[in-house]
Amino acid sequence: MATPTEFESIKQRFIDGDLNEKIKIYTTTTGLTVEQFKELLKHFPLQHLEKLEKAMA
């Protein structure tokens, strides 16, 4: 599991990243809790949710 400090670093990279970077971080980061993944999704542009779903398939 990611420590709070590690998660905050991941979250900031996620927020600052472009769409492709957000998808990469979301699909390749391990060790996050369900709540942490949900927190990342709060910063994902919902109009591109389908692209994230395809990347996870």
N, C-alpha and C positions, 0 to 999 in steps of 0.2 A: 504494500500500500504506500502511496506517495505521502510524504510528510506534508504538513500544511505549507511549509516554505516551498517545497518542490511543486506542490499544486499551484500555488500563487504564481510561480514562474511559468508553469505550463499555461495557466489561464491567461497571463499577460501576453505570452507569445500567440495564443489563440486569438485574443482580442485584436492584437496588432496585425495579425496575418491576413493575407488576401484569402479569397475563397478556397483556392487550391491548398494553401497552407493549413487552413482550418480543417479541411477534409483529411489531410495527411496526419495532422496532430490527433484528430478524433479517432481515426481508424488504426493508428499505429502505437498510440500510447497505451502502455499496460500498467496495471497496479492501481488504477483509480477505482474509487467506490462508485456505486450507482449514483449517489448524490453528487459526486464530483462531475460525472459525465453529464448529469442534468444541468449542473451549473454552467458547463461549457455550452450546452445547447441554448441557454438563455442569450448567448452572444453570437448565435449562428443566424444568418439571414434566412428567415422562414421561406422566402420565395425560392430558395435553392435547396430546400430539404430533400427533394427528389434526387439531386446529385449525390448527397450524402448517403441516402438509402441505397443507391446503385453501387456506390463505392464499398459499402458494407456487405453487399450480397456476394 
